[in-house]
Amino acid sequence: MAEEKLFEKQAREFLKTLPKQWHFKVFGNAFQESGIPDIVGCINGRLVALEIKSSRGKASDLQLYKIDLINKAGGYATVVSPKNWEEVKSKLIKISQGEWIE
């Protein structure tokens, strides 16, 4: 869990460097719908949602379903871990520059 929290902090610090962005950390509780990604925000007018995992973590079926719904609605949602962080960072930069990323 500690690795995931440190990685989440790294991801949030990176997001803060992007222009035209706003995001927040989702804190799950009994009053919230399950499966919502850990970080939700907007970059250059596009909804962005990141499910943060450690290098050994795996998204649940419900989390993957919610990510799919967001993507089908036109947002950009993905599972991100240290393994694919550089690729995701590149896509987030492109979104911040107005490119359409699937």
MIKOLLUM-162033 format. One record per residue: y, z, x of N, C-alpha, C in turn; residue in one letter. Coordinates in steps of 0.02 Angstrom, whole numbers, padded with zeros to 5 digits, always signed. Example, Ala and Ser with C-alpha at 12.3 -4.5 7.8 and 13.67 -1.06 7.14 Angstrom:
BEGIN
-00284+00390+00660-00225+00390+00615-00165+00390+00660A-00112+00354+00642-00053+00357+00684+00002+00394+00645S
//
This chain:
BEGIN
-00060+00000+00041+00000+00000+00000+00063+00000+00043M+00061+00035+00099+00120+00038+00142+00139-00031+00168A+00089-00071+00186+00103-00139+00210+00138-00179+00156E+00115-00172+00094+00145-00210+00038+00217-00189+00027E+00231-00125+00031+00300-00101+00020+00346-00125+00076K+00322-00124+00138+00363-00149+00194+00376-00223+00187L+00325-00260+00166+00333-00332+00157+00381-00346+00098F+00376-00307+00045+00421-00315-00011+00494-00305+00011E+00505-00255+00052+00573-00242+00078+00597-00302+00119K+00553-00330+00160+00570-00389+00200+00589-00448+00155Q+00551-00458+00102+00564-00513+00056+00632-00503+00021A+00645-00442+00000+00709-00428-00034+00768-00437+00013R+00760-00416+00075+00814-00426+00124+00827-00500+00135E+00774-00540+00138+00783-00612+00145+00819-00641+00085F+00799-00622+00025+00832-00647-00035+00907-00634-00034L+00926-00577-00009+00998-00559-00005+01037-00607+00039K+01004-00642+00084+01039-00688+00129+01053-00756+00097T+01020-00770+00041+01028-00835+00009+01091-00836-00034L+01126-00893-00034+01185-00899-00078+01163-00905-00151P+01208-00887-00195+01197-00895-00267+01131-00864-00290K+01119-00802-00270+01058-00768-00290+01073-00700-00320Q+01028-00680-00363+01028-00613-00391+00955-00596-00406W+00935-00536-00391+00865-00517-00404+00860-00441-00414H+00803-00421-00441+00790-00350-00448+00716-00337-00439F+00701-00275-00421+00632-00252-00413+00608-00228-00481K+00552-00252-00503+00522-00231-00566+00481-00168-00553V+00496-00115-00589+00458-00053-00585+00417-00048-00649F+00353-00060-00643+00309-00058-00702+00302+00013-00729G+00299+00017-00795+00287+00081-00828+00255+00068-00896N+00244+00120-00934+00210+00115-00998+00249+00075-01050A+00314+00066-01040+00356+00032-01088+00366-00042-01070F+00336-00065-01017+00346-00133-00994+00283-00174-01002Q+00292-00237-01016+00235-00283-01020+00199-00286-00953E+00134-00288-00954+00094-00291-00893+00095-00360-00862S+00086-00363-00797+00078-00427-00762+00142-00460-00739G+00199-00429-00751+00263-00457-00730+00268-00454-00654I+00290-00508-00621+00295-00507-00547+00340-00451-00522P+00330-00432-00459+00367-00376-00429+00441-00388-00421D+00461-00448-00405+00531-00465-00395+00548-00523-00442I+00600-00513-00481+00623-00565-00528+00697-00576-00514V+00717-00639-00514+00787-00653-00502+00805-00724-00519G+00864-00743-00496+00890-00810-00508+00920-00835-00442C+00901-00895-00423+00929-00927-00364+00957-00994-00385I+01022-01002-00377+01056-01065-00392+01039-01089-00463N+01036-01042-00510+01025-01058-00580+00952-01063-00601G+00906-01050-00556+00835-01055-00573+00801-00987-00570R+00761-00973-00621+00723-00911-00622+00671-00912-00566L+00669-00858-00528+00621-00851-00474+00585-00784-00483V+00519-00785-00475+00479-00724-00482+00427-00723-00426A+00424-00667-00391+00378-00660-00335+00331-00601-00346L+00268-00614-00344+00217-00561-00346+00200-00545-00273E+00217-00487-00250+00210-00467-00181+00140-00437-00170I+00107-00460-00118+00041-00434-00099+00038-00422-00024K-00003-00376-00004-00017-00366+00067-00059-00424+00092S-00072-00427+00156-00112-00482+00183-00184-00480+00155S-00205-00423+00130-00272-00417+00101-00271-00415+00025R-00211-00413-00005-00205-00406-00077-00222-00470-00115G-00238-00461-00178-00256-00517-00221-00225-00505-00290K-00195-00557-00319-00164-00551-00385-00219-00546-00438A-00204-00509-00490-00251-00503-00546-00248-00566-00589S-00297-00575-00631-00297-00631-00677-00235-00630-00722D-00215-00571-00744-00155-00566-00786-00092-00585-00748L-00087-00564-00686-00029-00583-00645-00027-00658-00635Q-00084-00689-00621-00087-00762-00613-00069-00798-00677L-00089-00771-00734-00072-00800-00799+00004-00798-00810Y+00036-00741-00795+00108-00735-00804+00145-00782-00756K+00121-00789-00695+00151-00836-00647+00147-00907-00674I+00089-00924-00702+00081-00991-00731+00129-01002-00789D+00138-00953-00832+00185-00959-00888+00256-00971-00863L+00276-00935-00812+00344-00943-00784+00352-01013-00756I+00303-01036-00718+00307-01103-00689+00309-01157-00744N+00269-01150-00796+00268-01198-00851+00334-01199-00889K+00370-01143-00888+00435-01138-00921+00492-01165-00878A+00476-01186-00816+00528-01214-00773+00553-01168-00718G+00526-01108-00715+00545-01063-00662+00502-01077-00600G+00515-01039-00548+00473-01042-00487+00443-00973-00478Y+00378-00968-00485+00343-00904-00476+00283-00916-00431A+00269-00867-00389+00212-00873-00343+00190-00804-00320T+00130-00802-00294+00105-00742-00258+00125-00752-00186V+00155-00702-00157+00178-00707-00087+00150-00649-00047V+00127-00665+00013+00101-00616+00060+00123-00636+00130S+00111-00594+00179+00128-00615+00247+00095-00681+00268P+00038-00697+00237+00002-00758+00255+00041-00822+00236K+00077-00821+00179+00112-00881+00157+00188-00872+00155N+00212-00819+00187+00283-00802+00182+00328-00858+00209W+00312-00888+00265+00355-00940+00293+00361-00999+00246E+00306-01018+00215+00307-01073+00166+00350-01056+00105E+00342-00996+00079+00381-00975+00021+00455-00970+00039V+00471-00943+00098+00540-00939+00120+00572-01008+00121K+00536-01057+00147+00561-01125+00150+00575-01152+00080S+00531-01138+00033+00542-01160-00036+00602-01125-00068K+00610-01061-00055+00668-01025-00082+00733-01051-00054L+00733-01068+00009+00794-01098+00039+00809-01164+00004I+00759-01205-00007+00769-01269-00040+00795-01259-00112K+00768-01210-00147+00793-01195-00214+00867-01175-00210I+00885-01135-00160+00955-01114-00153+01001-01173-00138S+00973-01227-00111+01011-01287-00096+01010-01338-00153Q+00979-01319-00208+00979-01362-00267+00919-01408-00273G+00871-01403-00229+00812-01446-00234+00765-01418-00287E+00728-01462-00319+00678-01442-00369+00612-01433-00335W+00586-01373-00335+00523-01356-00302+00473-01336-00356I+00414-01365-00352+00361-01346-00399+00324-01285-00373E
//
